[in-house]
Amino acid sequence: MEVVRQAGAVGAYIHGVDLARPVDAALFARLRAALLDHHVICIRDQDLSSEQQLEFAARWGRIFVHPYVEPIEGYPGIMEVYDPHPITTTWHSDTTHSKTPPRMSLLLARRVPAYGGDTMFANQHLAFEELSPALRRVLEGLRAVHYGTELAQSEKGLTPQEVTAVHPVVRRHPDTGRKALFVNGDYTCHFEGMTEEESRPLLGFLFSRASRPEYTWRHHWRVGDLLLWDNASVQHAVVPDVAKGERSLHRVTIEGDVPV
């Protein structure tokens, strides 16, 4: 197994691993360590069935079933990602309007276009740690309201309460204890106890801060790429420059805990 760092802030490729073969405890421990170190890892050249993808994903935790996105037929734990959607092209962490946002996701490239459709990732530990000490203290005392999309209510009949959660603006990583910024442009609408108008200036600054170029890595997809990212450490966004119908990625997501 070879780990090749891709950027100073986040991202690494993994070579020399065949997940279609049994993954013993030692290899899994190395993969887990690589994910904690790099926050996003891409295990290249994987030829996996849906059953094998789910089996490997289950090693990381309980598989999350998305509340309002239909899975692929016969596999409730796998959702298919097609063309970039406006929700996915904004920098975000996944499903933060949930009381327990997902811990991580595993995305397997089944079909990719000749060009376009790259996915970008940004390190939220650095986004917080490189703020001024005074602002870090302010943020650690704040909580923010995260609100789900209208799709959740219109298609699945969910109530506003079912797609609303309040989380700390700064969260500790459940494994490392390292602090990270935890607001995003898709779901965070205002600070707890403040109006949207009052919250907008500081949230706008934090949204732009979260995706500074020096915190990011851009992944160009190849068929057989299995990409794993830590939802407690990074935000991501898709580049919407791909022709319709050429992109098919199978995603399995792992359940998380209440952010603290």
C-alpha positions in Angstrom: 0.0 0.0 0.0 1.3 3.4 -1.0 -0.1 6.8 0.2 0.6 9.7 -2.1 -0.3 13.2 -0.8 -2.0 15.4 -3.3 -2.1 18.8 -1.7 -0.7 20.6 1.4 -4.0 20.8 3.1 -6.1 17.7 2.2 -6.2 14.7 0.0 -4.2 11.6 -0.9 -4.2 8.7 -3.4 -3.9 5.1 -2.2 -2.2 2.7 -4.6 -1.5 -1.1 -4.3 -4.8 -2.0 -2.6 -7.5 -4.4 -4.1 -10.6 -4.1 -2.0 -12.2 -7.0 -3.9 -9.9 -9.2 -1.9 -10.3 -9.7 1.9 -9.2 -6.6 3.9 -7.5 -7.7 7.1 -7.3 -5.7 10.3 -3.8 -4.4 9.6 -4.7 -3.1 6.2 -7.9 -1.5 7.4 -6.0 0.2 10.3 -3.6 1.7 7.7 -6.5 3.0 5.6 -8.2 4.5 8.6 -5.0 6.2 9.6 -4.6 7.6 6.1 -8.1 9.0 6.2 -7.5 10.7 9.6 -4.2 12.1 8.3 -5.4 13.4 4.9 -9.2 13.8 5.5 -9.9 12.6 2.0 -8.4 9.5 0.4 -8.9 8.0 -3.1 -8.3 4.3 -3.5 -7.7 3.9 -7.2 -8.5 1.1 -9.6 -11.2 -0.7 -7.7 -13.5 -3.2 -9.5 -16.2 -3.8 -6.9 -19.8 -5.1 -7.0 -22.4 -3.2 -5.1 -22.3 -6.0 -2.4 -18.5 -5.5 -2.1 -18.8 -1.8 -1.8 -21.4 -2.1 1.0 -19.4 -4.8 2.8 -16.3 -2.5 2.8 -18.4 0.5 3.8 -19.8 -1.4 6.8 -16.3 -1.7 8.2 -16.4 2.1 8.9 -19.7 2.2 10.8 -23.5 1.9 10.4 -24.7 2.6 6.8 -26.8 5.8 6.6 -30.0 5.7 4.4 -30.7 9.2 3.1 -34.1 10.5 4.3 -35.3 11.8 0.9 -33.0 10.6 -1.9 -34.0 7.4 -3.6 -31.4 4.6 -3.5 -30.4 2.4 -6.4 -32.8 -0.5 -6.9 -32.1 -3.4 -4.6 -29.5 -1.6 -2.5 -31.0 0.8 0.1 -27.6 1.9 1.3 -26.4 3.1 -2.1 -27.5 6.3 -3.9 -26.5 7.2 -7.4 -24.9 10.5 -8.1 -25.5 11.8 -11.6 -25.0 15.3 -13.0 -24.0 18.2 -10.6 -27.0 19.7 -8.9 -27.1 23.3 -7.5 -27.0 21.8 -4.0 -23.8 19.9 -4.7 -22.0 22.8 -6.5 -22.1 25.0 -3.3 -19.4 24.3 -0.7 -21.0 22.1 2.0 -20.8 19.3 4.5 -23.4 16.6 3.9 -26.8 16.7 5.5 -26.0 19.0 8.4 -29.7 19.7 8.9 -29.8 16.2 10.5 -29.4 16.0 14.3 -26.6 13.5 13.6 -24.9 14.5 10.3 -23.1 11.6 8.4 -19.6 10.8 9.6 -18.2 10.0 6.2 -19.0 8.8 2.6 -17.5 6.4 0.1 -18.1 7.3 -3.5 -17.3 4.8 -6.3 -16.9 6.0 -9.9 -18.8 3.7 -12.2 -19.0 6.0 -15.3 -17.2 9.3 -15.8 -17.1 11.9 -18.6 -14.1 12.6 -20.7 -13.7 15.9 -18.9 -15.4 17.9 -16.1 -17.3 17.0 -13.0 -14.4 17.2 -10.7 -15.0 17.2 -6.9 -13.2 19.8 -4.7 -12.5 19.4 -1.0 -11.5 22.0 1.7 -9.9 21.4 5.1 -12.2 22.9 7.8 -9.6 22.4 10.6 -7.3 24.9 8.9 -10.3 27.1 8.1 -10.8 27.5 11.9 -7.2 27.2 13.2 -5.9 30.1 11.0 -8.5 32.6 12.2 -7.5 35.2 14.8 -7.5 34.0 18.4 -10.3 36.6 19.2 -12.6 35.4 16.5 -11.9 31.7 17.4 -13.1 32.5 20.9 -16.3 34.2 19.6 -17.1 31.3 17.3 -16.6 28.7 20.0 -19.5 30.3 22.0 -21.9 30.2 19.0 -24.4 27.7 17.7 -26.0 27.8 14.3 -29.3 26.7 12.8 -29.1 24.3 9.8 -32.2 24.0 7.6 -32.8 21.3 5.0 -33.8 21.9 1.4 -37.4 22.4 0.1 -37.0 19.0 -1.7 -37.1 17.2 1.7 -40.6 18.7 2.4 -42.1 18.8 -1.1 -41.2 15.2 -2.1 -41.3 13.3 1.2 -43.7 15.4 3.2 -41.2 16.0 6.0 -42.0 18.8 8.5 -39.7 21.8 9.1 -38.8 20.3 12.4 -37.6 17.1 10.7 -35.1 19.0 8.5 -33.8 21.5 11.1 -31.0 21.1 13.5 -28.8 23.3 15.7 -25.1 22.6 15.9 -22.0 24.2 17.4 -20.2 26.6 14.9 -17.0 24.9 15.9 -17.0 21.1 16.4 -14.4 18.7 17.8 -13.5 15.7 15.6 -14.9 12.6 17.2 -11.6 10.7 16.8 -8.8 13.3 17.0 -10.4 16.0 19.1 -9.2 18.6 16.6 -11.5 21.6 16.2 -13.0 22.5 12.8 -15.3 25.1 11.4 -18.8 23.7 11.0 -21.1 26.0 9.0 -21.8 25.7 5.3 -23.5 27.6 2.5 -26.1 24.9 1.7 -27.7 24.4 5.1 -26.6 27.0 7.7 -29.1 29.8 7.8 -28.4 31.9 11.0 -26.8 31.8 14.4 -29.0 30.6 17.3 -30.7 33.6 18.9 -30.0 35.9 16.0 -31.9 36.8 12.8 -30.8 35.9 9.3 -30.0 39.5 8.7 -27.9 39.8 11.8 -26.1 36.6 11.0 -25.4 37.2 7.3 -22.2 39.3 7.5 -20.3 36.8 9.7 -21.7 33.7 8.0 -20.8 35.2 4.6 -17.2 35.7 5.8 -17.0 32.1 7.2 -18.4 30.6 4.0 -15.8 32.3 2.0 -13.1 31.4 4.5 -14.0 27.7 4.4 -13.0 27.4 0.8 -9.8 29.4 0.5 -7.6 27.9 -2.3 -4.8 27.0 0.1 -7.2 24.7 2.1 -8.4 22.8 -1.0 -7.7 19.9 -3.3 -9.5 19.1 -6.6 -10.0 15.5 -7.6 -10.3 14.5 -11.2 -12.3 11.3 -11.5 -11.3 8.0 -13.2 -13.5 4.9 -13.4 -12.7 2.7 -10.4 -11.9 5.5 -8.0 -13.2 4.9 -4.5 -13.2 8.2 -2.8 -13.6 8.4 1.0 -14.1 11.7 2.9 -14.4 12.7 6.5 -17.6 14.8 6.9 -16.3 16.1 10.3 -13.1 17.5 8.7 -13.9 18.8 5.2 -16.5 20.5 3.0 -16.8 19.6 -0.7 -18.3 21.0 -3.9 -18.7 19.7 -7.5 -17.5 21.6 -10.5 -20.6 21.9 -12.8 -18.9 21.5 -16.2 -20.0 18.0 -17.2 -22.3 17.0 -20.1 -25.6 15.4 -19.0 -25.8 11.7 -18.6 -22.1 10.9 -18.6 -21.5 10.7 -14.9 -22.5 7.9 -12.5 -21.0 7.6 -9.0 -22.3 5.2 -6.3 -22.3 6.7 -2.9 -22.5 4.9 0.5 -22.7 7.1 3.6 -21.8 6.2 7.2 -23.9 7.4 10.1 -22.5 10.0 12.5 -23.0 11.3 16.0 -24.3 14.6 17.5 -21.6 17.2 16.8 -20.0 18.6 20.0 
